[in-house]
Amino acid sequence: MTSKDLLEINNLNVHYGELQALHDISLKIRRNSIVSIIGSNGAGKSTLLNTILGINKPTSGSVLFLGDKIDGMQTNRIVAKGVSLSPEGSSIFQKMTVKENLLMGAYLPHTRVNTAAKLEKVYRLFPVLKEKAGQQASYLSGGQRQMLAIARAIMSEPKLLFCDEISLGLAPIIIQDIYSTIKEINEEGLTIVLVEQDVRRSLKYSHYSYVMLKGRIVLEGKPSELLEGEVQDAYFGLNKYIKC
């Protein structure tokens, strides 16, 4: 692991009983980058994400964050180290206000200071959240809920932010706005991993991409070096990418 690497995964294998879900996964996430992990439903993206976050325990292999081994560690300790998640489906606390949701993101002891400044930061990134700060979150639109989920994750002051399927079910114009904000957040120094099915947009905004198929990484590289057709073939499990 080099000083430029924030997260490193080496030969990671995960089983659900007798079923092997991940096969020898190895990848690196560089500091201050946007990395996309692309794959269709069932490719193993969620299993990989849950293993990094300590929800799944690997059969073998390692997960290193800032040089420390975190595989097998409890999720709350991984979060305290600086890993945060904006979950699939823009999960929020619907009966709380927008502001209360945001404050829940700063629940760790070291993140409870300067909450006013953190709120102003996320309000600058997502102005609509400031407009609706006192409103119950259940009344937000789908796009606004996704913005709230990302903003809440940022409130914990992470070093690494995972965004899981942030474009799922949203209108193209909303997706464009959210991705533009993701780029701005990254430019301010936050490392971001996009776990996505959206091939074209993921390639457009990423510095490096991994494509998963059936629990394996079958393709990787800088988006400028990857042919979109080749990525599409890998995404759909065609030809040479299918392994027994």
Contacts in CASP RR format, 6 or more apart in sequence:
PFRMAT RR
TARGET T0000
AUTHOR 0000-0000-0000
METHOD contacts of the structure
MODEL  1
MTSKDLLEINNLNVHYGELQALHDISLKIRRNSIVSIIGSNGAGKSTLLN
TILGINKPTSGSVLFLGDKIDGMQTNRIVAKGVSLSPEGSSIFQKMTVKE
NLLMGAYLPHTRVNTAAKLEKVYRLFPVLKEKAGQQASYLSGGQRQMLAI
ARAIMSEPKLLFCDEISLGLAPIIIQDIYSTIKEINEEGLTIVLVEQDVR
RSLKYSHYSYVMLKGRIVLEGKPSELLEGEVQDAYFGLNKYIKC
1 8 0 8 1.000
1 28 0 8 1.000
1 64 0 8 1.000
1 67 0 8 1.000
4 30 0 8 1.000
4 31 0 8 1.000
5 28 0 8 1.000
5 29 0 8 1.000
5 30 0 8 1.000
5 31 0 8 1.000
6 29 0 8 1.000
6 30 0 8 1.000
6 31 0 8 1.000
6 65 0 8 1.000
6 66 0 8 1.000
6 159 0 8 1.000
6 160 0 8 1.000
6 191 0 8 1.000
7 28 0 8 1.000
7 29 0 8 1.000
7 52 0 8 1.000
7 63 0 8 1.000
7 64 0 8 1.000
7 65 0 8 1.000
7 160 0 8 1.000
8 27 0 8 1.000
8 28 0 8 1.000
8 29 0 8 1.000
8 62 0 8 1.000
8 63 0 8 1.000
8 64 0 8 1.000
8 67 0 8 1.000
9 25 0 8 1.000
9 26 0 8 1.000
9 27 0 8 1.000
9 28 0 8 1.000
9 52 0 8 1.000
9 61 0 8 1.000
9 62 0 8 1.000
9 63 0 8 1.000
9 64 0 8 1.000
10 26 0 8 1.000
10 61 0 8 1.000
10 62 0 8 1.000
10 64 0 8 1.000
11 24 0 8 1.000
11 25 0 8 1.000
11 26 0 8 1.000
11 60 0 8 1.000
11 61 0 8 1.000
11 62 0 8 1.000
12 22 0 8 1.000
12 24 0 8 1.000
12 25 0 8 1.000
12 26 0 8 1.000
12 48 0 8 1.000
12 51 0 8 1.000
12 58 0 8 1.000
12 60 0 8 1.000
12 61 0 8 1.000
12 62 0 8 1.000
12 63 0 8 1.000
12 71 0 8 1.000
13 20 0 8 1.000
13 22 0 8 1.000
13 23 0 8 1.000
13 24 0 8 1.000
13 25 0 8 1.000
13 58 0 8 1.000
13 59 0 8 1.000
13 60 0 8 1.000
13 61 0 8 1.000
14 20 0 8 1.000
14 21 0 8 1.000
14 22 0 8 1.000
14 47 0 8 1.000
14 48 0 8 1.000
14 51 0 8 1.000
14 56 0 8 1.000
14 57 0 8 1.000
14 58 0 8 1.000
14 59 0 8 1.000
15 21 0 8 1.000
15 59 0 8 1.000
20 59 0 8 1.000
21 44 0 8 1.000
21 47 0 8 1.000
21 215 0 8 1.000
22 44 0 8 1.000
22 47 0 8 1.000
22 48 0 8 1.000
22 51 0 8 1.000
22 58 0 8 1.000
22 215 0 8 1.000
22 216 0 8 1.000
23 214 0 8 1.000
23 215 0 8 1.000
23 216 0 8 1.000
24 216 0 8 1.000
25 48 0 8 1.000
25 215 0 8 1.000
25 216 0 8 1.000
25 217 0 8 1.000
26 217 0 8 1.000
27 37 0 8 1.000
27 210 0 8 1.000
27 217 0 8 1.000
27 220 0 8 1.000
29 35 0 8 1.000
29 160 0 8 1.000
29 191 0 8 1.000
29 193 0 8 1.000
30 191 0 8 1.000
30 207 0 8 1.000
30 208 0 8 1.000
31 191 0 8 1.000
32 186 0 8 1.000
32 189 0 8 1.000
32 190 0 8 1.000
32 191 0 8 1.000
33 186 0 8 1.000
33 191 0 8 1.000
33 192 0 8 1.000
33 207 0 8 1.000
33 208 0 8 1.000
34 182 0 8 1.000
34 183 0 8 1.000
34 186 0 8 1.000
34 191 0 8 1.000
34 192 0 8 1.000
34 193 0 8 1.000
34 194 0 8 1.000
34 205 0 8 1.000
34 206 0 8 1.000
34 207 0 8 1.000
35 191 0 8 1.000
35 192 0 8 1.000
35 193 0 8 1.000
35 194 0 8 1.000
35 206 0 8 1.000
35 207 0 8 1.000
35 208 0 8 1.000
35 209 0 8 1.000
35 210 0 8 1.000
36 193 0 8 1.000
36 194 0 8 1.000
36 195 0 8 1.000
36 196 0 8 1.000
36 202 0 8 1.000
36 203 0 8 1.000
36 205 0 8 1.000
36 206 0 8 1.000
36 208 0 8 1.000
36 209 0 8 1.000
36 210 0 8 1.000
37 45 0 8 1.000
37 48 0 8 1.000
37 193 0 8 1.000
37 194 0 8 1.000
37 195 0 8 1.000
37 196 0 8 1.000
37 209 0 8 1.000
37 210 0 8 1.000
37 212 0 8 1.000
38 196 0 8 1.000
38 197 0 8 1.000
38 198 0 8 1.000
38 199 0 8 1.000
38 202 0 8 1.000
38 203 0 8 1.000
38 209 0 8 1.000
38 210 0 8 1.000
38 211 0 8 1.000
38 212 0 8 1.000
38 231 0 8 1.000
38 235 0 8 1.000
39 45 0 8 1.000
39 196 0 8 1.000
39 197 0 8 1.000
39 211 0 8 1.000
39 212 0 8 1.000
39 213 0 8 1.000
39 235 0 8 1.000
40 197 0 8 1.000
40 213 0 8 1.000
40 235 0 8 1.000
40 236 0 8 1.000
41 197 0 8 1.000
42 214 0 8 1.000
43 212 0 8 1.000
43 213 0 8 1.000
43 214 0 8 1.000
43 215 0 8 1.000
44 212 0 8 1.000
44 214 0 8 1.000
44 215 0 8 1.000
45 164 0 8 1.000
45 195 0 8 1.000
45 212 0 8 1.000
46 88 0 8 1.000
46 164 0 8 1.000
46 195 0 8 1.000
47 56 0 8 1.000
47 215 0 8 1.000
48 212 0 8 1.000
48 215 0 8 1.000
49 85 0 8 1.000
49 162 0 8 1.000
49 164 0 8 1.000
49 195 0 8 1.000
50 56 0 8 1.000
51 57 0 8 1.000
51 58 0 8 1.000
51 63 0 8 1.000
51 71 0 8 1.000
52 63 0 8 1.000
52 70 0 8 1.000
52 78 0 8 1.000
52 83 0 8 1.000
52 162 0 8 1.000
53 75 0 8 1.000
53 78 0 8 1.000
53 79 0 8 1.000
53 83 0 8 1.000
53 85 0 8 1.000
53 162 0 8 1.000
54 70 0 8 1.000
54 71 0 8 1.000
54 72 0 8 1.000
54 73 0 8 1.000
54 74 0 8 1.000
54 75 0 8 1.000
54 78 0 8 1.000
55 75 0 8 1.000
57 71 0 8 1.000
57 72 0 8 1.000
58 71 0 8 1.000
58 72 0 8 1.000
61 71 0 8 1.000
62 69 0 8 1.000
62 71 0 8 1.000
63 69 0 8 1.000
63 70 0 8 1.000
63 71 0 8 1.000
64 70 0 8 1.000
65 78 0 8 1.000
65 81 0 8 1.000
65 82 0 8 1.000
65 83 0 8 1.000
65 160 0 8 1.000
66 81 0 8 1.000
66 159 0 8 1.000
68 81 0 8 1.000
70 77 0 8 1.000
70 78 0 8 1.000
70 81 0 8 1.000
79 108 0 8 1.000
79 156 0 8 1.000
80 108 0 8 1.000
80 110 0 8 1.000
81 159 0 8 1.000
82 156 0 8 1.000
82 157 0 8 1.000
82 158 0 8 1.000
82 159 0 8 1.000
82 160 0 8 1.000
83 158 0 8 1.000
83 159 0 8 1.000
83 160 0 8 1.000
83 162 0 8 1.000
84 153 0 8 1.000
84 154 0 8 1.000
84 156 0 8 1.000
84 158 0 8 1.000
84 160 0 8 1.000
84 161 0 8 1.000
84 162 0 8 1.000
85 153 0 8 1.000
85 161 0 8 1.000
85 162 0 8 1.000
85 164 0 8 1.000
86 146 0 8 1.000
86 149 0 8 1.000
86 150 0 8 1.000
86 152 0 8 1.000
86 153 0 8 1.000
86 161 0 8 1.000
86 162 0 8 1.000
86 163 0 8 1.000
86 164 0 8 1.000
86 166 0 8 1.000
87 149 0 8 1.000
87 164 0 8 1.000
88 164 0 8 1.000
88 165 0 8 1.000
88 168 0 8 1.000
89 145 0 8 1.000
89 146 0 8 1.000
89 149 0 8 1.000
89 164 0 8 1.000
89 165 0 8 1.000
89 168 0 8 1.000
90 142 0 8 1.000
90 143 0 8 1.000
90 145 0 8 1.000
90 146 0 8 1.000
90 148 0 8 1.000
90 149 0 8 1.000
90 166 0 8 1.000
91 149 0 8 1.000
92 101 0 8 1.000
92 137 0 8 1.000
92 140 0 8 1.000
92 145 0 8 1.000
92 148 0 8 1.000
92 149 0 8 1.000
92 152 0 8 1.000
93 100 0 8 1.000
93 101 0 8 1.000
93 104 0 8 1.000
93 137 0 8 1.000
94 136 0 8 1.000
94 137 0 8 1.000
94 138 0 8 1.000
95 136 0 8 1.000
95 137 0 8 1.000
95 138 0 8 1.000
96 104 0 8 1.000
96 136 0 8 1.000
96 137 0 8 1.000
97 133 0 8 1.000
97 134 0 8 1.000
97 135 0 8 1.000
97 136 0 8 1.000
97 137 0 8 1.000
98 129 0 8 1.000
98 132 0 8 1.000
98 133 0 8 1.000
98 134 0 8 1.000
98 135 0 8 1.000
98 137 0 8 1.000
98 140 0 8 1.000
98 148 0 8 1.000
99 119 0 8 1.000
99 133 0 8 1.000
99 134 0 8 1.000
101 137 0 8 1.000
101 148 0 8 1.000
101 152 0 8 1.000
102 119 0 8 1.000
102 122 0 8 1.000
102 129 0 8 1.000
102 148 0 8 1.000
102 151 0 8 1.000
102 152 0 8 1.000
102 155 0 8 1.000
103 115 0 8 1.000
103 119 0 8 1.000
103 155 0 8 1.000
104 152 0 8 1.000
104 155 0 8 1.000
105 111 0 8 1.000
105 152 0 8 1.000
105 153 0 8 1.000
105 155 0 8 1.000
105 156 0 8 1.000
106 112 0 8 1.000
106 115 0 8 1.000
106 118 0 8 1.000
106 155 0 8 1.000
106 156 0 8 1.000
106 157 0 8 1.000
107 156 0 8 1.000
108 156 0 8 1.000
110 157 0 8 1.000
111 118 0 8 1.000
111 155 0 8 1.000
111 156 0 8 1.000
111 157 0 8 1.000
115 155 0 8 1.000
118 154 0 8 1.000
118 155 0 8 1.000
118 157 0 8 1.000
119 155 0 8 1.000
121 154 0 8 1.000
122 129 0 8 1.000
122 151 0 8 1.000
122 154 0 8 1.000
122 155 0 8 1.000
123 129 0 8 1.000
123 130 0 8 1.000
123 133 0 8 1.000
125 151 0 8 1.000
125 154 0 8 1.000
125 181 0 8 1.000
125 184 0 8 1.000
125 185 0 8 1.000
126 147 0 8 1.000
126 148 0 8 1.000
126 150 0 8 1.000
126 151 0 8 1.000
126 181 0 8 1.000
128 144 0 8 1.000
128 147 0 8 1.000
129 144 0 8 1.000
129 147 0 8 1.000
129 148 0 8 1.000
129 151 0 8 1.000
132 139 0 8 1.000
132 140 0 8 1.000
132 144 0 8 1.000
137 145 0 8 1.000
137 148 0 8 1.000
140 148 0 8 1.000
142 169 0 8 1.000
142 170 0 8 1.000
142 174 0 8 1.000
143 170 0 8 1.000
143 174 0 8 1.000
143 178 0 8 1.000
146 166 0 8 1.000
146 170 0 8 1.000
146 174 0 8 1.000
146 178 0 8 1.000
147 178 0 8 1.000
147 181 0 8 1.000
150 161 0 8 1.000
150 163 0 8 1.000
150 166 0 8 1.000
150 178 0 8 1.000
150 181 0 8 1.000
150 182 0 8 1.000
153 161 0 8 1.000
154 161 0 8 1.000
154 185 0 8 1.000
154 190 0 8 1.000
158 190 0 8 1.000
159 190 0 8 1.000
159 191 0 8 1.000
160 190 0 8 1.000
160 191 0 8 1.000
160 192 0 8 1.000
160 193 0 8 1.000
161 185 0 8 1.000
161 190 0 8 1.000
161 191 0 8 1.000
161 192 0 8 1.000
161 193 0 8 1.000
162 192 0 8 1.000
162 193 0 8 1.000
162 195 0 8 1.000
163 182 0 8 1.000
163 192 0 8 1.000
163 193 0 8 1.000
163 194 0 8 1.000
163 195 0 8 1.000
163 196 0 8 1.000
164 195 0 8 1.000
165 195 0 8 1.000
165 196 0 8 1.000
165 197 0 8 1.000
166 175 0 8 1.000
166 178 0 8 1.000
166 179 0 8 1.000
166 182 0 8 1.000
166 194 0 8 1.000
166 196 0 8 1.000
167 175 0 8 1.000
167 178 0 8 1.000
167 179 0 8 1.000
167 196 0 8 1.000
167 197 0 8 1.000
167 198 0 8 1.000
167 201 0 8 1.000
168 197 0 8 1.000
170 178 0 8 1.000
175 198 0 8 1.000
175 201 0 8 1.000
179 201 0 8 1.000
179 205 0 8 1.000
182 192 0 8 1.000
182 194 0 8 1.000
182 205 0 8 1.000
183 205 0 8 1.000
185 192 0 8 1.000
186 192 0 8 1.000
194 202 0 8 1.000
194 205 0 8 1.000
194 206 0 8 1.000
196 202 0 8 1.000
199 228 0 8 1.000
199 231 0 8 1.000
199 232 0 8 1.000
199 235 0 8 1.000
200 228 0 8 1.000
202 209 0 8 1.000
203 209 0 8 1.000
203 223 0 8 1.000
203 226 0 8 1.000
203 228 0 8 1.000
203 231 0 8 1.000
204 223 0 8 1.000
206 223 0 8 1.000
207 222 0 8 1.000
207 223 0 8 1.000
208 220 0 8 1.000
208 221 0 8 1.000
208 222 0 8 1.000
208 223 0 8 1.000
209 220 0 8 1.000
209 221 0 8 1.000
209 222 0 8 1.000
209 223 0 8 1.000
209 226 0 8 1.000
209 231 0 8 1.000
210 217 0 8 1.000
210 219 0 8 1.000
210 220 0 8 1.000
210 221 0 8 1.000
211 217 0 8 1.000
211 218 0 8 1.000
211 219 0 8 1.000
211 220 0 8 1.000
211 231 0 8 1.000
211 234 0 8 1.000
211 235 0 8 1.000
212 218 0 8 1.000
213 234 0 8 1.000
213 235 0 8 1.000
213 237 0 8 1.000
213 241 0 8 1.000
213 242 0 8 1.000
214 237 0 8 1.000
214 242 0 8 1.000
214 243 0 8 1.000
216 243 0 8 1.000
218 234 0 8 1.000
218 237 0 8 1.000
218 241 0 8 1.000
218 243 0 8 1.000
219 226 0 8 1.000
219 230 0 8 1.000
219 231 0 8 1.000
219 234 0 8 1.000
219 241 0 8 1.000
233 239 0 8 1.000
233 241 0 8 1.000
234 241 0 8 1.000
END
